[in-house]
């Protein structure tokens, strides 16, 4: 490793995006031993091998990755010009570095992963972690209206708390920034490890359930997982890739007893394609058995998004009845 490699970023108040950008760069062998230089002095920054979040320039050929210019409008879709990379969220320095080096970093963390698996993990990490950081840093609101409550424990917020307080004394901001780099790095690695070791292996189980859906019910709208796994994003992606029609309405999985989950209209939505019947909502045990006509029924949530039965067969029966009632209404 060549000595004297330097990663440049700005000094003063630091944010999640440049902290993570620095961690991502130091994950690469060529920047592993690099020193992080924090300054806004262009003479100092010009001595750095790579600069993120400062410098008023985005030029990968010169290793400059700022995003604050008035004409900057890069997104994943413009940086990675390939099918399947459609996000138009404006990138922060974290998003820029991730888009340019993320595939390589994931492969370093999980060398056993195939190229196709690396692509799947890359997109998952962008959607579940990096996009949030990009949106927050660029001031993109999550909602068109004022939210009913605010989340102040997200990663960007936790990084902001590491900045020296206005009334603190003898706090080294550079040491605090290194704490932010470590914090964001641990979060990133945790997300990648989860995606590679837990989330991605569940995809084949969801795929198998989709393939066997007509064995569950002739409608093809009920799927049964062979075991409880993270399913939602896989289901939506596979459904879209395979152009499954009619859309899937219920998914059943074991959780001590068995759950019947109404599938949302979109991943993350609280609105379902076909809620369990309102006449079942909020009922438990005997009252629910009487309402739905299925012995062993345990509960249905008051909103109708999920219900439970003691057995898999009973859960399937509840889903079938709900499907029939839904088509009558």
C-alpha positions, 0 to 999 in steps of 0.5 A: 500500500502506498503511504501518504494516501489522503481522503479529503472532506470538509471540516466543521459540522459533519453529517452522515453522508460524508462519514459513511463515504469515508468508511466506504472508501477505507473499505477498499484496499487502495484506501485502507490506510488512508488518512482523512483530511478535513478542510475547506481550503482548496489548496489542502484538498488539492493534495488529497487523492480523493475528495468527498462532499466538498470541492464544488466538483463531481468528476470521477476521473479526478476522484472528486465527489461533491454534490452541492453544486447548483447544477448537480442532479445525479442519481443512481439511474444516471450514475449506473446506466443499467436496467434495474437501477431506476432510483431518481433520488438525488445522491449525497456523497454517500450515494455517490461513493456507493454507486461507484464502489458499492459492488466492489465493497459488497464483493470484498465483504462477501467474496462467496456471493455471485455477481447476480447476488451482489447486484441484488444485495447492492439494490437492497442496501441502497433501498434500505439504507443509502437512499435514506441518507441521500434523502435526508442530506438533500432535504427531500421530504418523505411525505407531501404533508406534515408527518404525524410524528418525527423519527429522531433515532435514524442513523443521520440523527445519531451522527449529528449527535456526535458533533461537538455541542455548542457549549462543550469544551475541549472536544476534538471535532476530528476525533468525533468525526472518526467516531461517526465514520465508525458508527456509520461503518458498523451500520453499513456492514450490519446491513450488508451481512443481514442482506447476504446471510439472512435476507437473500437466502429467503428468496428461494423460499418465497420463489418456491411458495409462488411456484406452488401457489396453485397447489394451495388454491386454484385462484393462485392468489394464496401463497404458503411459505415453508418456513417464516422468512423475510418475504415482502421485498422478495415477493414484490420483486418476483411478482413484478419480474414474473408478471404474476396475474392475478396479484397475490392476496394472502401469504401464510407462514408459521409463527408458533401458530400460523399467520394469514397476512394480507399482502400490501398494495406495495412494499411498505404500504399499510394498505392491503390488496384484500383485507381480511373481512371486516366482520372478522376484525378484532375478534378472537377465539370462539367469537372469531370461529363463529364469525368465520366458520373455521374451528381453531381460528385464533385472532384477526387484527382490528384492521384486518391486515393479519390473522391467525389459526392454530394450523396451516390447513385452518389458515389456508381455509380462512384465506380461501373464505376471505378471498371468496367474501372479497370477490362477492363484495 
